[in-house]
Amino acid sequence: MFEKQRFLEKYSLTGKELAGLGISWQTLNKIYDHYAGIRDSHLPTAKYVAGELSQTPHIHFVKYRLKDPDHLIEKIIRKKMEHPELQIDELNYSEIITDLIGVRAIHLFKRDWIYIHKFITSTWPLKSEPKAYVGCSTDEKIIREYSKNHCIVRTHPYGYQSIHYLVICQNKKAEQIVEIQMRTILEEAWSEIDHQIRYPYQSDDPLISEYLKIFNGLIEQLDQMGGVIRSLKNGKANGKLILNSPLGKKNRE
């Protein structure tokens, strides 16, 4: 059991909002207790997936986590807010909340995503097609590559960029779903800062949102510049590449 008032204060919710969702506190407690009781059993799967990913040469580092029980309940509430018709209880929550096990694969250069993508899709069966979240100014060539490789492209309103995979892992007892998030180290930095500032219910300040948007645009430029610098180092850069880079555009101005 977890304390209701503490939870509501932590996530800036009111009892009235909760009452209007059509899910009882008793049901939320049952979900909480069930998940808290089995949470540690997910750890071997998380370590296995992270270990396999860490062997791939294009990944800079990997981290994993098991969803916190409080965060599980908070996410269920958010889903009920978005989809009031959704019926969820202690018997089906793991089918609806698919990121109970989360693994994050961080790489240095944007163009290296395809090598990691091929590794993931050839190592584990997928529960659904990968989702590639892009910003409003993401390179069109990258977007075409995502679509060509069977990713569902979605433009995120806040500029969040990442590719999400739901992979199926089979253990002795049952299938387990693992969410793998793949992004560059710069996208990871922006995401962590944005998460701290905006999450979960503090996204209404227009000034903060505007600065986070500017920050996101700088991250995109830095990712592009990193690719240009690597190409220059490898002797593969040409005039067109340099002219299309952020530095080249700056010089032309």
Backbone bond lengths (Angstrom), bond angles and torsions (degrees), N, CA, C in turn:
res aa  C-N    CA-C-N  psi(-1)  N-CA   C-N-CA  omega(-1)  CA-C   N-CA-C  phi
1 M - - - 1.466 - - 1.527 109.35 -
2 F 1.324 117.18 141.43 1.460 120.49 174.31 1.517 109.12 -124.63
3 E 1.326 116.15 151.92 1.468 121.68 -168.32 1.519 110.34 -79.06
4 K 1.316 115.71 126.51 1.467 121.98 -171.21 1.519 112.59 -64.51
5 Q 1.328 118.01 -49.32 1.461 120.63 -175.16 1.525 111.14 -63.89
6 R 1.320 116.57 -41.80 1.466 120.12 177.55 1.517 110.76 -58.91
7 F 1.314 116.50 -43.38 1.458 121.25 -179.37 1.529 111.17 -63.80
8 L 1.332 117.28 -46.36 1.459 121.08 -178.64 1.527 110.97 -61.67
9 E 1.311 117.35 -41.34 1.470 120.70 178.94 1.528 111.31 -67.12
10 K 1.311 116.51 -40.09 1.461 120.92 -178.41 1.517 111.73 -60.91
11 Y 1.342 116.88 -37.84 1.457 121.03 -175.59 1.533 113.10 -109.12
12 S 1.335 115.81 19.53 1.473 121.77 174.60 1.526 111.94 53.21
13 L 1.319 115.31 45.75 1.464 121.55 178.08 1.522 109.70 -112.45
14 T 1.312 114.94 158.98 1.463 120.08 174.91 1.526 109.24 -115.41
15 G 1.324 115.06 157.74 1.459 119.46 177.10 1.512 112.09 -60.67
16 K 1.336 116.24 -33.84 1.462 120.63 179.48 1.528 110.77 -65.19
17 E 1.350 116.52 -43.12 1.468 119.96 178.53 1.527 110.50 -61.50
18 L 1.324 115.45 -43.92 1.459 119.98 -179.51 1.524 111.06 -63.93
19 A 1.322 116.82 -41.58 1.466 121.04 -178.05 1.517 111.89 -63.80
20 G 1.336 117.09 -28.39 1.455 120.29 -177.78 1.514 114.58 -83.56
21 L 1.322 117.87 1.59 1.459 120.86 -175.19 1.521 113.77 -86.64
22 G 1.330 116.92 -17.96 1.459 118.55 -178.71 1.511 113.51 80.16
23 I 1.342 117.06 23.20 1.461 121.12 174.16 1.521 107.19 -135.64
24 S 1.308 116.89 128.42 1.458 120.70 -172.55 1.520 111.24 -80.60
25 W 1.318 115.48 156.05 1.470 120.22 175.45 1.530 110.18 -63.49
26 Q 1.334 116.55 -31.86 1.469 120.35 177.26 1.527 110.91 -61.54
27 T 1.345 116.84 -43.01 1.468 120.58 178.30 1.514 110.68 -64.97
28 L 1.322 117.18 -41.73 1.462 120.74 178.49 1.526 110.73 -62.53
29 N 1.323 116.95 -38.16 1.458 120.53 176.78 1.529 111.77 -64.41
30 K 1.329 116.34 -39.67 1.468 119.66 179.00 1.525 110.63 -64.43
31 I 1.348 116.60 -41.18 1.466 120.22 177.16 1.520 109.94 -63.18
32 Y 1.336 115.94 -45.70 1.461 121.54 -179.84 1.529 110.67 -57.27
33 D 1.324 115.81 -50.51 1.465 120.31 -176.73 1.531 111.50 -64.56
34 H 1.332 116.11 -40.89 1.462 118.98 -179.51 1.526 110.72 -64.06
35 Y 1.323 116.12 -47.50 1.464 119.21 -178.10 1.529 111.46 -66.59
36 A 1.342 117.05 -41.85 1.462 119.93 179.17 1.530 110.76 -59.41
37 G 1.338 116.36 -32.48 1.453 120.42 -179.17 1.518 114.36 -74.27
38 I 1.350 117.44 -26.46 1.473 119.94 -176.91 1.530 112.85 -111.06
39 R 1.326 117.60 -3.28 1.470 121.39 -172.30 1.529 112.26 -54.06
40 D 1.311 117.90 -46.54 1.467 120.55 -176.02 1.520 112.68 -65.00
41 S 1.335 116.99 -22.28 1.469 119.37 179.82 1.528 111.62 -69.90
42 H 1.343 117.46 -13.94 1.467 121.65 178.21 1.533 112.40 -83.08
43 L 1.331 116.57 -12.92 1.463 119.54 -173.11 1.527 113.82 -61.82
44 P 1.339 120.59 -43.61 1.464 119.18 179.10 1.532 113.44 -58.16
45 T 1.338 117.01 -38.32 1.464 120.42 179.03 1.524 110.35 -66.20
46 A 1.325 116.55 -43.10 1.469 120.32 178.75 1.525 110.61 -59.97
47 K 1.319 116.83 -44.97 1.467 120.75 -179.84 1.525 111.53 -66.09
48 Y 1.321 116.44 -37.59 1.472 120.42 179.80 1.526 110.92 -63.14
49 V 1.339 117.05 -49.68 1.466 120.17 -178.27 1.525 110.14 -64.17
50 A 1.333 116.78 -43.92 1.466 120.19 179.23 1.524 110.87 -61.82
51 G 1.326 116.92 -39.94 1.460 120.68 179.38 1.518 112.77 -64.32
52 E 1.339 116.55 -41.50 1.463 119.93 178.29 1.530 110.70 -64.46
53 L 1.320 117.02 -43.77 1.464 120.48 -178.88 1.524 111.55 -65.77
54 S 1.318 117.20 -35.42 1.465 120.24 -176.55 1.528 112.25 -66.71
55 Q 1.326 117.40 -15.17 1.465 120.94 178.99 1.520 113.13 -82.59
56 T 1.321 117.68 -12.26 1.460 120.25 -176.98 1.524 109.97 -80.56
57 P 1.324 118.34 133.49 1.469 121.06 -170.50 1.520 115.29 -67.34
58 H 1.314 119.69 -22.45 1.458 120.98 -175.78 1.526 113.14 -90.03
59 I 1.322 117.42 -2.64 1.461 120.80 179.04 1.527 109.39 -93.52
60 H 1.320 115.73 130.22 1.461 121.37 -178.07 1.520 111.42 -79.88
61 F 1.324 116.42 -46.69 1.461 119.64 173.46 1.528 109.09 -159.38
62 V 1.326 114.71 162.05 1.466 122.28 -177.99 1.522 108.43 -130.18
63 K 1.318 115.91 140.89 1.454 119.43 170.78 1.524 109.05 -137.04
64 Y 1.313 115.20 157.23 1.462 119.39 -178.27 1.522 109.46 -137.47
65 R 1.320 115.66 161.03 1.462 121.31 175.49 1.511 109.58 -154.95
66 L 1.313 115.15 154.70 1.454 122.55 170.12 1.523 106.82 -103.22
67 K 1.314 117.16 135.61 1.458 120.45 -175.06 1.518 110.98 -60.49
68 D 1.318 115.53 134.40 1.453 121.43 177.21 1.538 109.36 -69.29
69 P 1.333 118.71 139.33 1.467 120.09 -178.98 1.529 113.78 -56.74
70 D 1.325 117.72 -39.90 1.468 120.45 176.22 1.527 110.78 -59.10
71 H 1.345 116.07 -44.78 1.463 120.23 -178.82 1.526 111.57 -66.24
72 L 1.318 116.55 -31.97 1.463 119.87 176.12 1.531 110.16 -61.47
73 I 1.319 116.55 -48.42 1.467 119.88 -179.42 1.525 110.39 -64.31
74 E 1.324 116.91 -41.06 1.463 120.36 178.62 1.524 111.07 -61.99
75 K 1.333 117.10 -39.16 1.459 119.78 179.37 1.529 111.22 -69.46
76 I 1.312 117.21 -37.18 1.469 120.41 176.60 1.530 109.67 -61.60
77 I 1.314 117.17 -42.48 1.467 120.81 178.59 1.518 110.44 -62.44
78 R 1.340 117.37 -44.01 1.468 120.34 178.60 1.526 111.08 -61.66
79 K 1.341 116.34 -40.24 1.466 119.46 179.01 1.527 111.06 -65.18
80 K 1.326 116.84 -37.97 1.457 120.10 177.77 1.529 110.91 -66.72
81 M 1.320 116.51 -33.62 1.463 119.71 176.60 1.531 110.76 -65.11
82 E 1.336 115.46 -40.29 1.463 120.49 -178.86 1.519 112.01 -78.55
83 H 1.332 117.01 -33.26 1.465 122.22 -176.64 1.538 109.27 -132.77
84 P 1.318 117.65 80.06 1.476 120.92 -175.82 1.529 113.37 -58.43
85 E 1.328 116.63 -25.15 1.465 119.97 -177.87 1.531 112.64 -76.81
86 L 1.312 117.04 -10.95 1.459 121.78 -176.07 1.527 111.02 -65.57
87 Q 1.324 116.22 128.19 1.466 121.85 176.37 1.525 108.57 -104.13
88 I 1.317 116.11 120.14 1.463 119.81 -175.91 1.519 109.55 -139.69
89 D 1.336 115.51 138.68 1.454 120.66 178.81 1.521 109.20 -150.72
90 E 1.339 116.12 -170.23 1.471 120.17 -175.94 1.526 112.63 -69.61
91 L 1.325 118.02 -11.64 1.465 120.96 -179.18 1.531 112.62 -91.11
92 N 1.334 117.85 -25.41 1.474 118.89 -173.89 1.521 114.67 -125.39
93 Y 1.336 118.44 2.65 1.463 119.29 -174.65 1.529 112.92 -60.55
94 S 1.341 117.71 -32.65 1.467 120.12 -177.77 1.530 111.88 -72.66
95 E 1.330 117.41 -16.67 1.462 120.62 175.03 1.527 111.12 -82.90
96 I 1.318 116.54 -23.84 1.461 121.77 -176.82 1.522 111.50 -95.61
97 I 1.329 116.66 -41.53 1.467 121.79 177.54 1.522 107.22 -95.62
98 T 1.319 116.45 102.89 1.474 121.00 -169.05 1.526 113.61 -98.69
99 D 1.338 117.23 8.84 1.466 118.27 179.37 1.525 111.68 -116.34
100 L 1.329 117.07 34.12 1.455 119.89 175.34 1.527 110.20 -60.77
101 I 1.333 115.70 -35.61 1.464 121.50 172.94 1.524 106.94 -110.22
102 G 1.311 116.57 120.51 1.464 120.33 -178.43 1.518 111.66 -123.34
103 V 1.329 115.43 133.27 1.467 121.35 176.62 1.517 107.76 -127.74
104 R 1.316 116.52 136.52 1.460 120.92 -178.40 1.526 109.30 -118.47
105 A 1.324 115.93 125.05 1.468 122.52 179.15 1.527 108.28 -108.68
106 I 1.318 116.72 117.32 1.459 122.36 -174.88 1.529 109.22 -109.60
107 H 1.332 115.75 129.49 1.465 119.91 178.05 1.522 109.81 -125.37
108 L 1.333 116.60 166.30 1.463 120.64 -172.77 1.517 113.16 -87.17
109 F 1.326 117.01 -44.90 1.461 120.62 -171.04 1.529 110.53 -113.30
110 K 1.333 115.28 134.91 1.458 122.07 -174.11 1.529 112.00 -54.58
111 R 1.332 116.48 -43.13 1.466 120.42 -174.89 1.525 113.44 -67.46
112 D 1.319 117.33 -14.53 1.467 120.17 -178.68 1.522 112.36 -78.35
113 W 1.324 117.23 -2.49 1.458 119.44 -177.36 1.527 112.11 -57.99
114 I 1.334 116.65 -34.27 1.455 120.48 -173.52 1.525 111.88 -65.93
115 Y 1.331 117.74 -34.45 1.466 120.24 179.39 1.528 110.75 -67.59
116 I 1.330 116.34 -40.13 1.461 120.77 178.85 1.529 109.72 -70.46
117 H 1.323 115.96 -39.67 1.470 120.92 177.17 1.534 110.65 -56.96
118 K 1.316 116.49 -46.76 1.467 120.24 -179.06 1.523 111.14 -65.12
119 F 1.322 116.87 -36.26 1.466 119.58 177.99 1.529 110.47 -64.98
120 I 1.317 116.74 -47.38 1.471 120.37 -178.02 1.524 111.17 -62.14
121 T 1.317 116.31 -47.96 1.473 119.69 -174.84 1.530 112.38 -72.03
122 S 1.318 117.72 -20.37 1.468 119.78 177.46 1.529 112.54 -93.69
123 T 1.332 117.60 -11.71 1.466 121.21 -177.36 1.527 112.29 -96.58
124 W 1.335 117.09 -37.95 1.465 120.52 -176.45 1.527 110.66 -130.35
125 P 1.322 117.72 145.11 1.473 119.31 170.68 1.519 109.38 -68.25
126 L 1.326 115.84 148.14 1.455 120.91 -178.58 1.523 110.87 -100.43
127 K 1.325 116.02 141.28 1.465 120.49 175.59 1.523 110.23 -74.91
128 S 1.319 116.69 -30.82 1.465 122.26 -179.91 1.525 108.14 -156.56
129 E 1.324 116.41 171.51 1.453 120.00 179.34 1.525 110.12 -66.31
130 P 1.334 117.58 144.13 1.472 119.99 178.42 1.523 110.33 -62.27
131 K 1.332 115.37 150.03 1.464 121.76 176.86 1.525 108.45 -111.11
132 A 1.329 116.15 122.62 1.461 121.88 178.05 1.521 108.40 -103.64
133 Y 1.315 116.30 110.73 1.467 121.15 178.10 1.524 108.74 -89.47
134 V 1.321 115.46 128.70 1.463 120.72 -176.09 1.521 109.65 -126.33
135 G 1.344 115.18 160.20 1.450 121.02 175.00 1.517 110.83 -89.84
136 C 1.310 115.97 173.01 1.465 120.71 -177.97 1.526 112.20 -66.24
137 S 1.340 117.79 -25.38 1.465 120.62 -178.06 1.515 112.91 -111.94
138 T 1.333 117.06 20.56 1.462 120.23 178.50 1.527 110.82 -62.72
139 D 1.320 116.34 140.03 1.468 123.19 179.85 1.532 110.25 -52.07
140 E 1.335 116.43 126.38 1.469 121.12 -179.26 1.521 112.20 -60.45
141 K 1.329 116.60 -30.99 1.470 119.35 179.35 1.526 110.57 -64.78
142 I 1.324 116.27 -40.65 1.463 120.68 177.63 1.528 110.25 -63.66
143 I 1.327 116.59 -42.93 1.468 120.80 179.44 1.524 110.79 -60.82
144 R 1.334 116.97 -41.85 1.474 120.06 178.00 1.523 110.84 -64.56
145 E 1.324 116.85 -36.71 1.472 120.24 178.06 1.533 110.41 -64.84
146 Y 1.323 116.71 -40.51 1.459 120.26 177.53 1.530 110.45 -59.03
147 S 1.321 115.78 -50.35 1.463 120.41 -178.29 1.525 111.04 -63.04
148 K 1.320 116.39 -42.05 1.466 121.06 -179.74 1.518 111.47 -60.27
149 N 1.329 116.38 -31.45 1.464 121.30 -178.08 1.530 112.03 -100.84
150 H 1.324 115.18 29.64 1.470 123.09 169.05 1.528 113.33 64.72
151 C 1.321 116.44 34.34 1.461 120.68 171.96 1.533 109.15 -98.78
152 I 1.303 116.29 139.68 1.454 121.16 173.30 1.522 107.54 -82.06
153 V 1.322 117.18 117.55 1.463 121.19 -176.10 1.523 109.57 -90.19
154 R 1.319 115.78 128.71 1.458 121.45 178.24 1.529 109.47 -131.33
155 T 1.317 116.06 131.92 1.461 120.58 176.39 1.520 108.69 -86.32
156 H 1.317 115.47 121.75 1.452 120.19 -177.60 1.528 109.58 -87.87
157 P 1.339 118.28 133.97 1.473 120.61 -175.76 1.522 113.80 -61.97
158 Y 1.335 117.86 -26.79 1.462 120.58 -178.73 1.526 113.09 -98.55
159 G 1.344 116.23 0.98 1.456 119.34 179.49 1.516 114.50 88.33
160 Y 1.323 117.36 5.70 1.466 121.57 178.30 1.525 109.94 -57.70
161 Q 1.347 115.92 134.05 1.462 120.33 -179.70 1.523 109.95 -128.27
162 S 1.311 115.91 127.32 1.454 122.11 -179.24 1.521 107.74 -175.82
163 I 1.311 117.04 158.12 1.460 121.65 172.58 1.520 107.64 -113.56
164 H 1.325 116.29 128.08 1.458 121.72 -176.65 1.532 110.09 -111.24
165 Y 1.315 114.91 131.90 1.466 122.25 177.78 1.531 108.40 -121.44
166 L 1.310 116.56 140.56 1.461 122.20 168.94 1.518 107.00 -111.06
167 V 1.336 116.00 106.77 1.464 120.29 -177.46 1.519 109.26 -105.58
168 I 1.326 114.68 151.04 1.459 121.51 -177.70 1.524 108.81 -103.39
169 C 1.335 115.05 123.27 1.461 121.09 176.77 1.525 108.53 -115.50
170 Q 1.309 115.54 133.03 1.460 120.85 -178.34 1.518 109.43 -104.26
171 N 1.338 116.84 118.95 1.463 118.80 172.39 1.522 108.92 -107.84
172 K 1.312 117.28 -169.95 1.454 120.51 -174.94 1.528 112.88 -66.15
173 K 1.325 116.26 -28.61 1.464 119.85 -174.90 1.521 113.56 -96.69
174 A 1.320 116.41 -43.24 1.470 118.17 -173.93 1.519 110.06 -165.40
175 E 1.327 114.95 172.21 1.458 120.35 173.10 1.521 109.60 -74.70
176 Q 1.309 115.12 145.11 1.454 120.91 173.67 1.523 108.83 -127.67
177 I 1.322 115.74 139.42 1.457 121.30 178.77 1.524 108.77 -97.70
178 V 1.319 115.38 132.21 1.461 121.27 177.32 1.523 108.36 -120.48
179 E 1.328 116.07 129.90 1.453 119.65 173.68 1.527 108.88 -92.14
180 I 1.332 115.77 121.76 1.457 121.74 174.21 1.523 108.14 -104.80
181 Q 1.311 116.52 126.20 1.462 121.86 173.67 1.521 107.81 -108.28
182 M 1.323 115.38 130.24 1.453 120.17 -178.40 1.527 109.13 -123.57
183 R 1.332 116.35 126.17 1.462 120.59 177.80 1.524 110.37 -159.05
184 T 1.349 116.01 169.87 1.458 120.03 179.52 1.526 109.86 -76.22
185 I 1.320 114.80 164.03 1.464 119.59 -179.01 1.528 111.20 -65.14
186 L 1.329 117.07 -30.01 1.464 120.45 177.19 1.524 110.84 -73.26
187 E 1.328 117.27 -40.96 1.458 120.44 175.69 1.532 110.88 -63.14
188 E 1.329 115.72 -35.44 1.455 120.87 177.10 1.533 110.67 -63.29
189 A 1.334 116.46 -42.89 1.468 120.29 179.83 1.524 110.43 -61.45
190 W 1.351 116.25 -46.72 1.472 119.38 179.22 1.530 110.83 -61.93
191 S 1.327 116.01 -43.83 1.460 120.81 -177.07 1.527 111.54 -61.22
192 E 1.336 116.48 -41.68 1.464 120.14 -179.55 1.531 111.08 -65.64
193 I 1.325 116.67 -42.54 1.459 120.20 179.90 1.533 110.06 -68.03
194 D 1.337 116.62 -45.40 1.465 120.64 179.14 1.526 110.41 -59.66
195 H 1.333 116.42 -40.72 1.465 120.96 -179.26 1.525 110.59 -62.47
196 Q 1.329 116.69 -43.12 1.460 120.45 -179.29 1.526 111.76 -65.31
197 I 1.325 116.67 -37.75 1.460 121.22 -175.92 1.527 111.82 -80.95
198 R 1.330 116.05 -43.25 1.459 120.48 -168.28 1.525 113.79 -94.83
199 Y 1.301 118.14 -28.82 1.463 122.21 -167.22 1.529 110.84 -89.02
200 P 1.334 119.67 143.82 1.453 125.95 -4.14 1.532 114.19 -94.99
201 Y 1.339 117.93 -26.65 1.462 118.62 -172.98 1.528 112.12 -131.91
202 Q 1.333 116.04 36.11 1.462 119.38 -175.68 1.527 111.25 -120.85
203 S 1.320 118.60 39.64 1.464 122.09 -171.34 1.519 113.73 -103.74
204 D 1.344 117.71 12.50 1.459 119.58 -172.59 1.528 113.77 -90.13
205 D 1.309 118.05 -15.26 1.459 120.33 -176.96 1.527 109.71 -71.19
206 P 1.343 119.02 113.60 1.469 120.96 -175.19 1.520 113.05 -66.29
207 L 1.338 117.95 -32.48 1.465 120.23 -179.88 1.524 110.94 -68.13
208 I 1.341 116.01 -44.99 1.467 119.69 177.38 1.524 110.26 -61.87
209 S 1.330 117.19 -44.02 1.466 120.97 179.87 1.522 111.61 -60.30
210 E 1.333 116.36 -39.31 1.464 120.10 -179.58 1.524 111.09 -67.02
211 Y 1.322 117.19 -42.47 1.464 119.67 178.60 1.530 111.53 -66.65
212 L 1.325 116.97 -37.57 1.466 119.47 176.57 1.531 110.93 -65.14
213 K 1.331 116.43 -34.28 1.463 120.97 176.86 1.528 110.73 -65.75
214 I 1.329 116.78 -43.38 1.471 120.76 177.37 1.526 110.11 -63.10
215 F 1.316 115.94 -43.61 1.460 121.44 178.43 1.525 110.41 -58.45
216 N 1.331 116.07 -42.90 1.459 120.64 179.39 1.530 111.50 -62.45
217 G 1.342 116.57 -40.45 1.459 119.85 178.00 1.520 112.44 -63.39
218 L 1.338 116.64 -37.42 1.462 120.38 177.02 1.525 110.90 -64.87
219 I 1.330 115.77 -38.69 1.468 120.12 178.31 1.527 110.28 -61.56
220 E 1.337 117.05 -43.10 1.462 120.17 178.94 1.525 110.84 -60.67
221 Q 1.328 117.34 -42.62 1.460 120.67 179.19 1.526 111.32 -64.33
222 L 1.334 116.65 -40.73 1.459 120.14 179.75 1.525 111.10 -65.82
223 D 1.339 116.90 -38.48 1.465 119.58 176.08 1.530 110.86 -61.24
224 Q 1.335 116.86 -42.60 1.466 120.49 177.89 1.525 110.71 -63.64
225 M 1.319 116.21 -42.87 1.456 120.19 -179.09 1.530 111.54 -64.59
226 G 1.333 116.56 -37.02 1.459 119.56 177.14 1.514 111.52 -59.47
227 G 1.350 116.49 -40.99 1.466 119.94 177.34 1.510 112.31 -65.05
228 V 1.340 117.04 -38.73 1.464 120.70 179.15 1.525 110.42 -65.32
229 I 1.326 116.70 -44.43 1.465 120.64 -179.34 1.520 110.88 -62.03
230 R 1.333 116.77 -40.50 1.467 118.95 178.09 1.522 110.64 -64.28
231 S 1.340 116.47 -41.56 1.462 119.57 178.86 1.528 111.20 -62.88
232 L 1.328 116.67 -39.85 1.466 120.02 177.66 1.530 110.66 -63.04
233 K 1.327 115.44 -42.33 1.465 119.68 179.40 1.525 111.27 -62.30
234 N 1.331 116.07 -38.83 1.465 120.58 -178.30 1.526 112.98 -84.19
235 G 1.337 116.52 0.43 1.461 120.24 179.45 1.498 113.91 71.48
236 K 1.341 117.57 23.39 1.457 120.74 -176.49 1.526 112.81 -106.53
237 A 1.321 117.30 -3.37 1.457 119.50 -177.54 1.516 110.03 -74.77
238 N 1.309 116.20 144.15 1.456 120.65 174.07 1.526 109.25 -124.61
239 G 1.292 116.77 178.51 1.455 120.81 -176.90 1.502 112.89 -58.72
240 K 1.328 116.87 -41.94 1.462 120.59 -178.11 1.517 110.90 -64.28
241 L 1.336 116.51 -41.01 1.453 120.64 -179.41 1.519 110.30 -62.20
242 I 1.323 116.91 -44.34 1.454 120.46 -178.36 1.525 110.82 -67.27
243 L 1.319 116.77 -40.72 1.459 119.92 -179.84 1.515 112.08 -64.41
244 N 1.331 117.01 -31.49 1.454 120.60 -178.74 1.515 113.34 -86.73
245 S 1.332 117.17 -4.98 1.443 120.89 -179.82 1.535 110.29 -77.99
246 P 1.329 118.70 161.03 1.463 120.03 176.74 1.510 112.85 -57.83
247 L 1.349 117.02 -37.47 1.463 120.33 179.51 1.518 110.72 -67.06
248 G 1.348 116.52 -40.24 1.457 119.91 179.10 1.515 111.60 -64.06
249 K 1.312 117.26 -40.83 1.460 121.62 178.55 1.512 110.27 -63.96
250 K 1.345 116.41 -39.48 1.450 120.02 179.56 1.522 110.94 -62.93
251 N 1.332 116.37 -43.13 1.453 120.42 -179.35 1.526 111.46 -65.05
252 R 1.338 117.62 -36.19 1.461 119.86 -179.66 1.521 111.68 -68.86
253 E 1.337 114.90 -27.46 1.460 118.04 179.49 1.526 111.57 -73.63
